[in-house]
Amino acid sequence: MDKQELKRRAHDLDVTVWVGKSGIDSVVDELDDQLSDRDLVKVKLLRASRAGSSTEEKAADLADRVDAELIETRGHTAVVHR
């Protein structure tokens, strides 16, 4: 499936993982579990989690940690695919 199709499918998804002040370490296991059940997951990176980094940097790091692909970021929301 190409990225355009994945982006279309992700449009109607609800955010199911929120990254807060505890950072991405606290959600790695949860995201991994969700990616085991479905191939697309939307992640919201709250301001406290970014700590001076960009949403793209944090989302890419999170995707790497769960061996997934970062499909897109829009605002402070990322879509991850495995």
N, C-alpha and C positions, 0 to 999 in steps of 0.2 A: 504494500500500500504506500503510495507516495505522500509527501508532506502536505500537499494541498488537501488531499482527501482526509488526512488525519486532522488537519486544522478545521475542516468543515464539521467533522464528527465531534470535535472538542468544543465547538461553539455552544452547544446546548448542554454541556456537562455542568454540574454544580461543583463548586470547590469542596473537596473532601479532606484536604490536608492543609492545616494552617501552621505556618512557622512563626513563632513568637519570640519573646526575649530569651528563651532558652536556646535558640539557634537551631541549625539544621541537624545537629547531633541527636536532638531529642525526637526527631520525626523520621529518621532513616528506616527504622524497623517497621513503622506504620506504613510508610510509603512502599516499602518492599512487599509487605503483606498485601496491600491494595493492588499492586502491579501483578501479583500472583493470581488475583481474581479477575482482573480486567486489564486490557492493554493500554488504556488511556486514563491518566489521573491529572486533575487540576489542583495546583498548589498555590496558595496565597501566601506571599511573604510580607508580613506586617513590618512596619517601620522599625520596631525594636530589633528585629532579626537581622536587618541589613547592616547596621552599625558602620556606616560609611562606605560600604560596598554597593555595587549596583545589583539590581534584581537579576540581571543576566549572569553575573559572576556567581552569585549564591545559587541560582537555579542550576547552572551548569555543574557546580560542585556537588549539589544534591543528586543530580542525575548520574554523575560519575560514581557516586557512592553506592547506588543501587543498580549499577550496570544497566542503565537505561539511556534513552536518547531524549534530549531536550528538543521538543518540536517547535515551540515558540514561547516568547514572553510578550505580554501585553500589559502595560502598566506595571502592577506589582503581582501579576498572576502568571504562572508558568504552566505549560502543558508538557507532561512527561509520558513517554511511550516505551513499552518493552514488548 
